[in-house]
Amino acid sequence: MLKKQKKLILTPEQQDAMRRAGRVNARLMDYIRPHVKAGVTTLSIDNLIHSWTIDNGHIPATLGYQNYPKSCCTSINDVICHGIPDEYTLKDGDIINVDITTIVDGWHGDQSETFFIGDVSEQRRAVTQCAFDCLYLAIDALTPGSRVSTIGETVVPEAHRRGFTVVREYVGHGLGRAFHLDPSIPHFPNRQSRIDRLYPGMCFTVEPMINAGSRYTRSDKVDGWTVRTKDGMASAQFEHTLLMTEDGPEILTQTEYGPRKGHQFECLEADRAGEKANAEST
């Protein structure tokens, strides 16, 4: 999906355009947040995303991209990425990644979050926490001019330490006027990522996909898009668009109401237990 680009360094004006695209995309994520809940279909989520985007004068980047049929991706439970919204109704215990990309005056903002639907299993909670923590650990490890491999060298050991694995077939990417640009941003170190560097003025995504079981994937041969874990176990992902500056990476898609660095995800049962303990202590 990557498109070659000779000049990766954005001018100050272009950087501001990317900042605006990121802010718009983040507002869209906050808008859809209360609608991601049990009893709603993923198609209804897509309809809301599409309407908000068009009504605000922007373009949903995924719609029609390489014939993708919807305005967002909704990846549930064992779906790693590229899940197509349909009539599936979200139910208690599901986890769902909502991935949205908005074109704002020709520039792309791109991000995703994994949401809990009701009370999820401890395994699904833990793999979601791992994906979230790996995102911020990778961001914190980056400095101006650092190698792309810094991301993978941070993510892989942390995921393995927690007993999880890192998807290799799908990666982050450069971002700007095109959806997918060089450099490729793998979440594992490889030869090319040890060569590529992230200089001030470069925009890119970091989006680690963490599996509860095997790292291996399988693609849906019918719809041509949906990617699942090969062993059927859960997968979680978080994504931000970043701008490398002279002072380090700047998050362009930070939401107002979503989880921030250091957030701890809890199961409902854990919350109830905590509430009960507090009540008994008082």
FILOKOL-817849 format. One record per residue: residue in three letters; x negated, y negated, z negated of N, C-alpha, C, O, CB in turn. Coordinates in steps of 0.02 Angstrom, whole numbers, padded with zeros to 5 digits, always signed. Glycine has a CB too. Layout:
BEGIN
alaXYZXYZXYZXYZXYZ/...
//
This chain:
BEGIN
met-00041+00060+00000+00000+00000+00000-00042-00063+00000-00016-00118+00011+00046+00000-00060/leu-00108-00057-00012-00150-00116-00017-00161-00148+00052-00172-00113+00102-00216-00098-00049/lys-00159-00213+00052-00173-00251+00113-00239-00287+00105-00250-00322+00056-00115-00301+00129/lys-00283-00279+00154-00349-00310+00149-00343-00386+00151-00303-00413+00189-00395-00285+00207/gln-00382-00419+00111-00383-00491+00108-00454-00514+00102-00489-00493+00056-00339-00518+00050/lys-00477-00557+00147-00547-00577+00147-00563-00622+00088-00617-00617+00058-00563-00612+00211/lys-00516-00666+00071-00530-00716+00019-00483-00705-00040-00423-00717-00034-00522-00788+00047/leu-00510-00682-00095-00469-00664-00153-00463-00721-00203-00418-00721-00245-00498-00604-00188/ile-00506-00771-00199-00507-00824-00249-00455-00876-00231-00457-00906-00177-00578-00856-00253/leu-00408-00888-00276-00354-00936-00265-00377-01006-00285-00414-01015-00333-00291-00916-00305/thr-00353-01056-00247-00366-01126-00264-00326-01144-00326-00279-01108-00344-00349-01173-00204/pro-00342-01200-00359-00301-01222-00416-00227-01228-00400-00185-01210-00440-00327-01288-00443/glu-00211-01254-00341-00141-01260-00321-00108-01191-00313-00051-01182-00332-00135-01301-00255/gln-00144-01145-00284-00118-01077-00276-00110-01042-00343-00063-01004-00353-00164-01037-00230/gln-00156-01055-00388-00151-01026-00455-00088-01051-00490-00054-01013-00524-00213-01043-00496/asp-00073-01115-00482-00012-01142-00511+00050-01111-00480+00100-01100-00514-00010-01218-00503/ala+00047-01098-00415+00103-01065-00382+00114-00994-00410+00171-00973-00419+00092-01061-00306/met+00059-00959-00425+00065-00893-00455+00090-00898-00527+00127-00854-00550-00003-00858-00453/arg+00071-00949-00562+00097-00958-00630+00173-00967-00628+00209-00939-00670+00064-01020-00664/arg+00197-01006-00580+00269-01016-00575+00304-00951-00558+00356-00935-00587+00286-01070-00523/ala+00277-00913-00511+00307-00849-00493+00309-00802-00554+00359-00767-00564+00268-00815-00436/gly+00256-00802-00594+00255-00761-00653+00308-00782-00704+00340-00740-00735+00187-00762-00685/arg+00316-00848-00713+00366-00873-00761+00436-00854-00739+00478-00834-00781+00360-00949-00768/val+00450-00861-00675+00516-00842-00650+00529-00768-00661+00583-00749-00683+00522-00860-00575/asn+00480-00726-00645+00489-00654-00653+00500-00636-00726+00540-00592-00742+00428-00617-00625/ala+00464-00670-00771+00473-00658-00843+00543-00678-00866+00572-00644-00908+00420-00696-00882/arg+00569-00733-00840+00637-00753-00858+00688-00701-00834+00737-00687-00868+00654-00821-00827/leu+00675-00672-00776+00719-00620-00751+00717-00559-00797+00768-00529-00811+00699-00599-00680/met+00658-00541-00821+00653-00484-00867+00692-00498-00931+00726-00454-00957+00579-00469-00883/asp+00687-00559-00957+00725-00576-01017+00800-00577-01003+00840-00558-01046+00704-00645-01043/tyr+00819-00598-00942+00890-00597-00924+00918-00527-00924+00974-00516-00949+00900-00629-00856/ile+00881-00480-00897+00908-00412-00890+00903-00372-00955+00937-00322-00963+00871-00374-00835/arg+00861-00395-01001+00846-00357-01062+00909-00333-01100+00913-00274-01115+00805-00401-01108/pro+00958-00376-01115+01016-00352-01154+01061-00305-01115+01105-00272-01145+01056-00411-01177/his+01052-00300-01050+01095-00257-01009+01067-00186-01003+01102-00142-00977+01102-00287-00940/val+01006-00175-01026+00975-00108-01021+00994-00070-01084+00960-00074-01135+00896-00113-01013/lys+01050-00034-01080+01077-00001-01140+01120+00059-01119+01136+00067-01061+01119-00051-01182/ala+01137+00099-01168+01178+00159-01155+01245+00139-01124+01275+00088-01143+01189+00198-01220/gly+01267+00180-01076+01332+00169-01045+01330+00129-00981+01381+00124-00947+01376+00136-01092/val+01272+00100-00963+01267+00063-00900+01230+00105-00849+01188+00146-00867+01232-00005-00911/thr+01245+00095-00786+01210+00131-00733+01148+00092-00712+01145+00031-00719+01257+00144-00673/thr+01100+00128-00685+01041+00093-00659+01060+00051-00598+01027+00001-00584+00986+00143-00641/leu+01112+00071-00562+01135+00031-00505+01161-00037-00529+01151-00088-00496+01188+00068-00465/ser+01197-00037-00586+01223-00101-00611+01166-00146-00633+01170-00207-00625+01271-00089-00670/ile+01112-00117-00660+01053-00157-00677+01023-00188-00614+01006-00247-00614+01000-00113-00714/asp+01018-00148-00562+00991-00173-00499+01035-00229-00470+01009-00279-00445+00985-00116-00447/asn+01101-00221-00475+01146-00273-00449+01137-00339-00486+01138-00392-00455+01220-00250-00455/leu+01128-00335-00552+01117-00395-00591+01051-00429-00573+01048-00490-00566+01119-00379-00665/ile+00999-00389-00564+00934-00416-00545+00938-00448-00476+00911-00503-00466+00881-00360-00544/his+00971-00415-00430+00977-00443-00362+01015-00509-00364+00993-00558-00333+01013-00393-00316/ser+01072-00511-00398+01113-00572-00400+01076-00629-00432+01077-00685-00407+01178-00558-00436/trp+01043-00617-00489+01006-00670-00523+00951-00698-00478+00942-00759-00474+00976-00644-00589/thr+00916-00654-00445+00861-00675-00402+00886-00719-00345+00859-00773-00332+00824-00615-00374/ile+00937-00697-00310+00964-00734-00253+00996-00799-00276+00986-00852-00246+01016-00692-00215/asp+01034-00796-00331+01068-00856-00356+01019-00910-00376+01036-00969-00374+01112-00838-00415/asn+00959-00891-00396+00908-00939-00416+00862-00959-00358+00813-00995-00369+00867-00912-00472/gly+00878-00936-00298+00841-00958-00239+00777-00921-00225+00734-00946-00189+00826-01029-00246/his+00771-00860-00252+00710-00821-00243+00726-00757-00204+00782-00746-00182+00678-00804-00310/ile+00675-00715-00196+00681-00654-00155+00659-00594-00196+00605-00595-00225+00640-00659-00090/pro+00700-00540-00199+00677-00478-00231+00627-00443-00186+00644-00423-00131+00737-00431-00248/ala+00565-00437-00210+00511-00414-00167+00519-00341-00145+00498-00323-00090+00445-00422-00202/thr+00548-00300-00188+00552-00228-00170+00604-00213-00117+00597-00165-00080+00567-00187-00232/leu+00656-00254-00112+00711-00240-00066+00686-00241+00006+00669-00294+00033+00768-00290-00076/gly+00686-00183+00038+00663-00177+00107+00588-00169+00114+00564-00160+00170+00685-00237+00145/tyr+00551-00171+00059+00479-00163+00063+00463-00090+00082+00477-00044+00043+00445-00182-00004/gln+00434-00081+00140+00420-00013+00166+00483+00031+00160+00480+00090+00144+00361+00019+00128/asn+00540-00002+00175+00606+00031+00176+00632+00051+00106+00679+00091+00102+00604+00092+00219/tyr+00603+00024+00053+00631+00037-00013+00700+00004-00017+00708-00053+00005+00584+00009-00070/pro+00752+00039-00044+00821+00016-00035+00849-00030-00088+00905-00054-00080+00864+00074-00030/lys+00813-00044-00143+00843-00081-00198+00798-00140-00220+00742-00149-00195+00856-00035-00258/ser+00825-00180-00267+00791-00241-00288+00748-00233-00350+00719-00282-00374+00842-00295-00300/cys+00744-00173-00377+00699-00158-00433+00686-00083-00433+00715-00046-00393+00730-00181-00501/cys+00643-00061-00477+00631+00010-00488+00653+00028-00559+00638-00009-00606+00556+00030-00476/thr+00689+00083-00566+00711+00106-00632+00688+00178-00641+00714+00224-00609+00789+00100-00640/ser+00639+00188-00684+00606+00253-00691+00622+00282-00760+00602+00253-00811+00529+00248-00680/ile+00658+00338-00762+00687+00364-00823+00652+00429-00844+00642+00474-00804+00762+00377-00814/asn+00633+00431-00908+00606+00492-00940+00545+00520-00906+00490+00495-00918+00659+00544-00943/asp+00552+00571-00863+00494+00601-00831+00476+00567-00765+00429+00588-00731+00507+00674-00818/val+00512+00514-00747+00496+00477-00686+00440+00427-00703+00448+00385-00748+00559+00440-00657/ile+00385+00432-00668+00327+00390-00681+00337+00320-00652+00325+00270-00686+00263+00421-00652/cys+00359+00317-00589+00367+00253-00555+00411+00262-00493+00423+00317-00470+00299+00223-00536/his+00434+00204-00467+00471+00201-00404+00539+00235-00406+00566+00254-00354+00430+00232-00350/gly+00568+00243-00467+00635+00270-00471+00685+00223-00439+00683+00163-00449+00654+00283-00544/ile+00731+00251-00399+00779+00211-00362+00844+00205-00402+00873+00256-00421+00793+00242-00292/pro+00868+00144-00416+00931+00136-00452+00989+00171-00416+00994+00170-00355+00947+00061-00460/asp+01032+00204-00457+01088+00240-00428+01144+00243-00480+01148+00199-00523+01068+00312-00406/glu+01187+00293-00476+01244+00297-00521+01228+00330-00588+01273+00342-00629+01300+00335-00488/tyr+01165+00345-00601+01146+00376-00665+01165+00328-00722+01148+00269-00720+01071+00393-00666/thr+01199+00355-00772+01219+00316-00831+01170+00328-00888+01159+00385-00908+01291+00334-00853/leu+01140+00275-00912+01092+00280-00967+01126+00307-01029+01183+00290-01045+01060+00212-00982/lys+01090+00351-01064+01119+00382-01124+01068+00383-01181+01008+00374-01171+01142+00455-01109/asp+01095+00392-01241+01054+00394-01301+00996+00443-01293+01005+00500-01272+01096+00412-01361/gly+00936+00421-01309+00876+00463-01304+00835+00451-01242+00778+00474-01239+00896+00534-01306/asp+00862+00416-01192+00824+00401-01132+00771+00347-01146+00780+00305-01190+00871+00378-01075/ile+00717+00349-01107+00674+00291-01100+00676+00272-01026+00680+00316-00983+00600+00306-01124/ile+00673+00208-01012+00677+00185-00943+00629+00127-00932+00627+00079-00970+00750+00163-00926/asn+00589+00133-00879+00546+00078-00858+00582+00038-00805+00603+00066-00754+00477+00105-00832/val+00588-00027-00815+00617-00072-00766+00560-00114-00738+00527-00151-00774+00673-00117-00797/asp+00550-00107-00672+00495-00140-00638+00524-00190-00589+00560-00172-00543+00449-00088-00601/ile+00508-00254-00598+00536-00307-00556+00480-00350-00527+00430-00365-00560+00585-00350-00596/thr+00490-00370-00464+00443-00414-00430+00483-00466-00392+00529-00449-00354+00396-00374-00381/thr+00467-00530-00402+00504-00585-00373+00458-00626-00329+00402-00643-00349+00536-00628-00427/ile+00482-00644-00269+00445-00689-00225+00472-00759-00237+00531-00773-00225+00452-00668-00150/val+00429-00804-00260+00447-00873-00277+00407-00919-00232+00347-00927-00241+00434-00888-00353/asp+00441-00951-00184+00407-00995-00137+00348-00960-00104+00296-00991-00092+00384-01059-00172/gly+00356-00895-00089+00305-00858-00053+00255-00822-00096+00213-00785-00070+00269-00903-00008/trp+00258-00831-00163+00210-00801-00208+00245-00749-00252+00304-00757-00268+00175-00854-00251/his+00208-00697-00272+00237-00641-00307+00222-00642-00382+00166-00654-00404+00211-00576-00277/gly+00275-00629-00421+00268-00613-00492+00290-00541-00502+00341-00520-00475+00310-00662-00537/asp+00252-00502-00541+00263-00430-00545+00252-00406-00617+00201-00422-00647+00216-00391-00496/gln+00300-00368-00644+00292-00341-00711+00341-00284-00723+00389-00275-00686+00301-00397-00764/ser+00328-00246-00777+00376-00195-00797+00373-00185-00872+00323-00201-00904+00361-00128-00761/glu+00428-00158-00899+00432-00140-00969+00468-00073-00974+00510-00056-00933+00468-00194-01011/thr+00451-00035-01026+00487+00026-01042+00533+00012-01101+00511-00014-01153+00438+00084-01058/phe+00597+00029-01094+00648+00016-01144+00671+00082-01176+00672+00134-01143+00708-00021-01113/phe+00689+00078-01240+00721+00134-01275+00797+00128-01267+00825+00073-01273+00701+00136-01350/ile+00829+00184-01253+00902+00186-01253+00924+00225-01314+00917+00286-01317+00930+00218-01186/gly+00950+00190-01363+00970+00223-01425+00911+00251-01463+00858+00220-01466+01020+00278-01410/asp+00921+00310-01491+00870+00341-01533+00831+00391-01491+00857+00443-01471+00903+00376-01594/val+00767+00376-01479+00726+00419-01436+00685+00466-01479+00678+00456-01539+00680+00376-01391/ser+00658+00518-01447+00616+00566-01483+00551+00534-01503+00530+00483-01475+00604+00629-01440/glu+00518+00565-01551+00453+00540-01574+00402+00542-01518+00361+00497-01512+00428+00582-01634/gln+00405+00594-01476+00358+00598-01421+00367+00540-01372+00319+00510-01350+00365+00665-01384/arg+00430+00525-01355+00443+00470-01309+00424+00403-01340+00399+00359-01306+00517+00469-01288/arg+00435+00396-01405+00414+00335-01438+00338+00328-01435+00311+00275-01419+00437+00335-01512/ala+00303+00383-01449+00230+00380-01453+00198+00367-01385+00150+00329-01380+00203+00446-01481/val+00224+00397-01332+00195+00386-01266+00209+00314-01243+00168+00284-01208+00222+00437-01215/thr+00267+00287-01262+00283+00217-01245+00236+00170-01283+00210+00123-01254+00356+00201-01263/gln+00225+00184-01347+00178+00143-01386+00108+00146-01356+00074+00095-01353+00176+00167-01460/cys+00088+00204-01334+00021+00212-01304+00015+00170-01241-00036+00136-01231+00007+00286-01289/ala+00065+00173-01197+00063+00134-01135+00059+00059-01150+00021+00023-01118+00125+00149-01091/phe+00098+00037-01199+00098-00033-01218+00030-00054-01246+00002-00105-01226+00153-00047-01269/asp+00004-00015-01292-00060-00031-01323-00117-00030-01272-00162-00071-01274-00075+00017-01379/cys-00114+00018-01225-00167+00023-01174-00167-00039-01129-00220-00063-01109-00157+00086-01132/leu-00107-00065-01114-00103-00126-01074-00142-00182-01107-00184-00215-01076-00029-00147-01063/tyr-00129-00194-01172-00161-00250-01205-00234-00237-01223-00274-00284-01224-00122-00267-01269/leu-00251-00175-01236-00322-00160-01246-00362-00174-01182-00417-00200-01185-00330-00087-01267/ala-00333-00156-01125-00367-00169-01061-00374-00244-01049-00427-00268-01028-00329-00136-01003/ile-00320-00282-01061-00323-00354-01051-00376-00385-01096-00415-00427-01074-00254-00386-01065/asp-00377-00364-01158-00425-00392-01206-00497-00376-01188-00543-00412-01207-00410-00367-01276/ala-00507-00321-01152-00575-00300-01135-00604-00339-01076-00664-00338-01064-00576-00225-01118/leu-00561-00374-01039-00583-00408-00978-00613-00476-00993-00591-00513-01037-00524-00416-00930/thr-00665-00492-00955-00698-00557-00958-00711-00581-00887-00710-00540-00841-00764-00554-00999/pro-00724-00645-00876-00737-00669-00808-00795-00632-00776-00850-00629-00804-00752-00745-00809/gly-00783-00603-00718-00835-00566-00683-00843-00494-00704-00886-00459-00678-00899-00600-00692/ser-00801-00471-00750-00808-00401-00772-00790-00352-00717-00752-00369-00671-00764-00389-00834/arg-00817-00293-00721-00800-00241-00673-00728-00217-00683-00703-00215-00739-00850-00182-00679/val-00696-00199-00628-00629-00171-00632-00629-00108-00675-00580-00093-00709-00601-00155-00561/ser-00684-00071-00674-00689-00008-00711-00681-00019-00787-00668+00028-00823-00755+00025-00697/thr-00691-00081-00810-00680-00096-00881-00610-00074-00903-00601-00052-00960-00691-00171-00895/ile-00562-00081-00858-00492-00063-00874-00487+00012-00888-00462+00033-00940-00445-00082-00816/gly-00511+00052-00841-00508+00124-00850-00551+00149-00907-00532+00197-00941-00529+00158-00787/glu-00608+00117-00917-00652+00137-00972-00622+00122-01040-00644+00149-01091-00720+00103-00965/thr-00572+00079-01040-00535+00063-01102-00474+00107-01110-00460+00133-01164-00515-00010-01103/val-00437+00116-01055-00372+00151-01058-00381+00226-01069-00347+00255-01112-00333+00138-00994/val-00424+00258-01031-00429+00331-01033-00448+00358-01102-00414+00403-01128-00481+00355-00982/pro-00501+00332-01135-00517+00358-01201-00461+00348-01252-00449+00391-01294-00580+00325-01226/glu-00426+00291-01248-00372+00279-01296-00314+00327-01285-00287+00354-01333-00348+00207-01290/ala-00295+00337-01222-00240+00384-01208-00259+00455-01229-00218+00490-01260-00223+00383-01133/his-00320+00476-01214-00342+00543-01233-00346+00551-01309-00331+00604-01336-00411+00559-01201/arg-00367+00498-01343-00372+00501-01416-00303+00516-01447-00298+00548-01499-00400+00434-01444/arg-00251+00491-01414-00183+00501-01440-00150+00565-01412-00092+00579-01427-00140+00441-01423/gly-00186+00601-01371-00159+00663-01344-00120+00656-01280-00082+00700-01262-00117+00695-01394/phe-00129+00598-01246-00092+00585-01184-00140+00581-01124-00201+00584-01133-00052+00520-01190/thr-00112+00574-01065-00153+00572-01004-00136+00510-00962-00084+00479-00972-00144+00636-00962/val-00180+00494-00916-00173+00434-00875-00163+00454-00802-00201+00493-00774-00235+00388-00882/val-00110+00427-00772-00096+00440-00701-00151+00409-00657-00173+00353-00669-00026+00412-00681/arg-00172+00446-00607-00225+00422-00563-00201+00404-00493-00232+00363-00459-00280+00474-00557/glu-00146+00433-00472-00123+00423-00403-00094+00353-00391-00092+00330-00334-00072+00475-00385/tyr-00072+00320-00444-00039+00255-00437-00075+00204-00481-00091+00218-00539+00036+00259-00455/val-00088+00145-00453-00135+00098-00484-00106+00027-00482-00055+00014-00450-00203+00101-00449/gly-00141-00018-00517-00126-00088-00510-00157-00115-00446-00187-00078-00407-00151-00127-00571/his-00151-00181-00436-00169-00208-00370-00177-00284-00375-00152-00316-00420-00117-00190-00317/gly-00213-00311-00325-00214-00382-00317-00145-00408-00297-00104-00370-00271-00266-00402-00264/leu-00133-00472-00310-00066-00500-00299-00072-00573-00279-00117-00609-00302-00022-00493-00363/gly-00028-00594-00235-00028-00664-00213+00030-00675-00165+00088-00665-00183-00095-00682-00179/arg+00014-00695-00104+00067-00702-00054+00091-00635-00028+00147-00629-00002+00043-00745+00005/ala+00050-00584-00035+00069-00516-00018+00080-00477-00082+00052-00493-00135+00016-00482+00027/phe+00120-00424-00077+00140-00383-00135+00080-00343-00161+00068-00341-00222+00197-00336-00116/his+00044-00310-00116-00012-00267-00137-00075-00287-00099-00078-00281-00038+00005-00192-00126/leu-00125-00310-00136-00187-00333-00106-00246-00299-00140-00239-00269-00193-00193-00409-00113/asp-00304-00302-00108-00366-00284-00142-00379-00335-00197-00359-00393-00190-00425-00281-00091/pro-00412-00316-00251-00440-00249-00261-00389-00201-00291-00341-00222-00323-00501-00253-00306/ser-00400-00137-00280-00362-00086-00315-00381-00089-00389-00440-00100-00406-00375-00015-00285/ile-00332-00080-00433-00344-00083-00505-00326-00016-00537-00273-00009-00566-00304-00141-00538/pro-00370+00034-00531-00356+00099-00562-00362+00094-00638-00400+00053-00664-00402+00153-00535/his-00326+00138-00672-00328+00139-00745-00373+00195-00770-00367+00219-00826-00258+00146-00774/phe-00417+00216-00726-00470+00264-00742-00532+00240-00703-00524+00212-00649-00450+00339-00722/pro-00591+00250-00729-00650+00226-00693-00667+00270-00633-00666+00332-00638-00710+00223-00740/asn-00682+00239-00577-00705+00276-00519-00760+00235-00485-00778+00180-00507-00647+00291-00469/arg-00787+00262-00431-00844+00231-00399-00829+00159-00377-00868+00113-00390-00867+00272-00339/gln-00772+00149-00343-00756+00083-00317-00743+00033-00373-00762-00025-00368-00696+00086-00270/ser-00709+00056-00426-00694+00009-00481-00757-00013-00518-00757-00064-00552-00644+00041-00530/arg-00810+00027-00512-00874+00007-00543-00911-00044-00500-00958-00076-00522-00918+00068-00555/ile-00888-00052-00437-00917-00101-00392-00878-00167-00393-00907-00221-00397-00919-00073-00320/asp-00812-00161-00391-00769-00221-00388-00771-00260-00453-00773-00231-00507-00696-00201-00372/arg-00771-00326-00446-00771-00370-00504-00711-00418-00502-00683-00431-00449-00837-00409-00508/leu-00693-00442-00561-00636-00487-00568-00661-00557-00585-00678-00572-00642-00587-00461-00624/tyr-00662-00600-00533-00689-00666-00540-00634-00717-00553-00576-00705-00535-00729-00686-00478/pro-00651-00774-00584-00601-00826-00594-00567-00845-00528-00600-00853-00477-00633-00888-00626/gly-00501-00852-00532-00462-00867-00472-00429-00807-00441-00391-00813-00393-00504-00900-00421/met-00443-00746-00467-00413-00685-00441-00350-00667-00481-00350-00670-00543-00463-00627-00443/cys-00297-00648-00445-00236-00624-00476-00229-00549-00463-00245-00525-00409-00174-00663-00450/phe-00204-00513-00514-00199-00441-00508-00152-00415-00562-00134-00452-00609-00269-00407-00514/thr-00131-00353-00555-00089-00322-00606-00127-00269-00644-00171-00236-00617-00026-00292-00574/val-00110-00262-00708-00132-00205-00748-00068-00170-00770-00024-00201-00798-00177-00228-00811/glu-00063-00104-00756+00000-00069-00766-00011+00006-00781+00009+00049-00742+00045-00076-00704/pro-00044+00021-00837-00059+00091-00852+00003+00134-00857+00051+00116-00891-00099+00097-00916/met+00002+00192-00823+00055+00242-00826+00030+00300-00867-00018+00333-00848+00078+00265-00754/ile+00061+00312-00924+00037+00361-00972+00087+00419-00977+00146+00408-00986+00027+00329-01042/asn+00061+00479-00970+00103+00540-00973+00095+00575-01040+00040+00576-01069+00085+00588-00916/ala+00150+00603-01064+00148+00640-01127+00113+00707-01118+00084+00734-01165+00219+00652-01153/gly+00115+00735-01057+00083+00799-01043+00028+00792-00991-00017+00751-00999+00135+00849-01019/ser+00033+00831-00939-00017+00830-00886-00016+00764-00848+00036+00731-00843-00005+00888-00837/arg-00074+00743-00822-00078+00682-00783-00052+00690-00712-00043+00641-00676-00149+00658-00780/tyr-00039+00752-00692-00022+00764-00622+00050+00744-00605+00094+00746-00648-00033+00838-00605/thr+00060+00726-00542+00123+00697-00520+00154+00738-00463+00119+00778-00430+00114+00625-00498/arg+00217+00728-00451+00250+00756-00392+00299+00704-00364+00335+00671-00401+00288+00823-00409/ser+00298+00697-00298+00340+00648-00264+00404+00681-00239+00403+00738-00217+00302+00615-00207/asp+00459+00644-00241+00523+00668-00217+00522+00669-00141+00515+00617-00108+00581+00623-00243/lys+00529+00728-00112+00526+00735-00040+00590+00714-00005+00592+00706+00056+00510+00807-00021/val+00643+00704-00045+00707+00684-00016+00711+00608-00008+00724+00583+00047+00766+00709-00059/asp+00699+00571-00064+00705+00498-00058+00639+00465-00038+00639+00406-00019+00729+00468-00124/gly+00584+00501-00043+00520+00475-00021+00488+00424-00067+00436+00396-00051+00528+00444+00045/trp+00518+00412-00125+00492+00361-00171+00480+00386-00242+00426+00376-00270+00539+00303-00173/thr+00530+00419-00271+00527+00436-00342+00468+00481-00358+00458+00532-00326+00592+00470-00363/val+00429+00461-00409+00370+00499-00430+00382+00523-00501+00396+00483-00546+00305+00457-00425/arg+00378+00589-00511+00389+00619-00577+00326+00653-00603+00280+00667-00565+00447+00670-00573/thr+00325+00665-00668+00271+00706-00696+00280+00777-00670+00336+00802-00664+00272+00703-00774/lys+00225+00809-00655+00228+00876-00627+00256+00926-00677+00288+00975-00658+00159+00899-00605/asp+00244+00915-00743+00267+00962-00793+00335+00943-00825+00359+00977-00869+00216+00968-00848/gly+00365+00888-00801+00430+00868-00826+00429+00832-00892+00482+00817-00919+00472+00928-00832/met+00370+00816-00918+00366+00781-00982+00371+00705-00970+00365+00681-00913+00300+00798-01019/ala+00381+00669-01024+00396+00597-01018+00335+00557-00995+00278+00578-01004+00420+00571-01085/ser+00350+00499-00966+00299+00451-00945+00323+00381-00962+00382+00367-00959+00283+00459-00869/ala+00276+00336-00979+00293+00267-00995+00243+00220-00963+00186+00239-00949+00296+00256-01072/gln+00265+00158-00953+00222+00109-00919+00241+00039-00942+00300+00024-00955+00228+00116-00842/phe+00192-00005-00945+00201-00077-00952+00155-00111-00903+00101-00086-00887+00188-00102-01026/glu+00177-00169-00879+00138-00204-00827+00142-00279-00837+00195-00306-00855+00164-00186-00756/his+00086-00313-00826+00085-00386-00823+00046-00408-00761+00001-00372-00737+00053-00416-00887/thr+00063-00467-00735+00022-00501-00685-00027-00546-00723-00008-00583-00768+00065-00542-00635/leu-00091-00541-00703-00144-00579-00736-00179-00625-00686-00185-00609-00627-00194-00532-00770/leu-00201-00681-00712-00246-00726-00675-00312-00729-00714-00312-00747-00773-00215-00798-00666/met-00366-00711-00681-00431-00718-00714-00451-00792-00711-00452-00822-00657-00485-00673-00680/thr-00468-00820-00768-00490-00889-00772-00562-00891-00799-00591-00839-00814-00443-00931-00818/glu-00590-00951-00803-00657-00958-00830-00660-00938-00904-00714-00923-00931-00681-01031-00823/asp-00602-00937-00936-00599-00919-01007-00575-00848-01019-00569-00827-01077-00553-00966-01043/gly-00562-00810-00966-00537-00742-00973-00469-00734-00941-00444-00781-00909-00532-00724-01047/pro-00438-00676-00949-00374-00662-00915-00317-00701-00946-00310-00704-01007-00359-00588-00916/glu-00275-00729-00903-00214-00764-00924-00154-00723-00902-00148-00705-00844-00211-00837-00894/ile-00109-00707-00949-00049-00669-00933+00002-00717-00902+00023-00766-00933-00019-00634-00996/leu+00022-00703-00840+00069-00747-00805+00142-00726-00814+00187-00765-00798+00052-00748-00732/thr+00153-00666-00839+00221-00639-00842+00243-00626-00915+00282-00580-00928+00226-00574-00801/gln+00218-00667-00961+00236-00658-01031+00309-00680-01042+00327-00737-01025+00189-00699-01077/thr+00350-00637-01069+00420-00653-01082+00427-00690-01148+00381-00690-01189+00463-00589-01082/glu+00485-00721-01157+00499-00755-01219+00524-00707-01272+00509-00714-01331+00551-00811-01208/tyr+00563-00657-01250+00597-00613-01298+00571-00541-01299+00593-00501-01340+00670-00612-01283/gly+00526-00524-01255+00500-00456-01252+00445-00444-01302+00423-00490-01336+00476-00441-01183/pro+00422-00382-01306+00368-00364-01353+00303-00398-01335+00285-00403-01276+00359-00288-01356/arg+00267-00419-01386+00202-00451-01376+00147-00407-01405+00160-00357-01439+00201-00521-01408/lys+00086-00426-01392+00028-00389-01416+00036-00373-01491+00052-00417-01531-00037-00429-01404/gly+00025-00310-01508+00030-00289-01577+00098-00262-01597+00107-00237-01652+00013-00346-01622/his+00147-00267-01552+00214-00243-01567+00213-00168-01581+00178-00130-01548+00263-00259-01509/gln+00253-00146-01630+00259-00076-01646+00330-00053-01631+00379-00079-01658+00242-00063-01720/phe+00336-00003-01587+00401+00024-01569+00422+00075-01622+00382+00115-01645+00399+00056-01498/glu+00486+00073-01640+00512+00118-01691+00573+00154-01665+00613+00126-01626+00529+00079-01756/cys+00581+00217-01685+00643+00253-01672+00697+00228-01719+00682+00202-01773+00633+00331-01680/leu+00760+00234-01698+00816+00213-01740+00815+00250-01807+00829+00220-01859+00882+00223-01705/glu+00799+00315-01805+00799+00354-01867+00748+00326-01915+00759+00324-01976+00785+00427-01852/ala+00690+00305-01889+00639+00275-01932+00664+00209-01961+00652+00194-02019+00573+00264-01893/asp+00699+00170-01918+00727+00107-01942+00777+00119-01998+00776+00085-02049+00759+00068-01885/arg+00821+00169-01988+00872+00184-02038+00839+00207-02103+00861+00188-02157+00921+00238-02012/ala+00787+00248-02097+00753+00272-02157+00721+00214-02195+00723+00212-02256+00699+00323-02138/gly+00693+00167-02158+00663+00109-02190+00716+00066-02224+00705+00042-02280+00626+00067-02139/glu+00773+00057-02191+00827+00019-02221+00852+00052-02285+00866+00019-02335+00885+00010-02171/lys+00858+00119-02284+00881+00156-02342+00832+00149-02400+00851+00139-02457+00891+00230-02325/ala+00767+00155-02384+00716+00149-02436+00717+00079-02467+00709+00072-02528+00647+00164-02407/asn+00726+00028-02425+00729-00041-02450+00789-00050-02497+00785-00081-02549+00732-00091-02392/ala+00846-00021-02475+00907-00027-02515+00899+00007-02583+00921-00019-02634+00967+00003-02477/glu+00868+00066-02582+00859+00103-02645+00811+00066-02692+00819+00068-02753+00833+00173-02631/ser+00760+00033-02662+00711-00001-02704+00740-00063-02737+00715-00086-02788+00650-00019-02663/thr+00793-00091-02707+00823-00151-02735+00881-00134-02781+00913-00179-02809+00846-00197-02679/
//
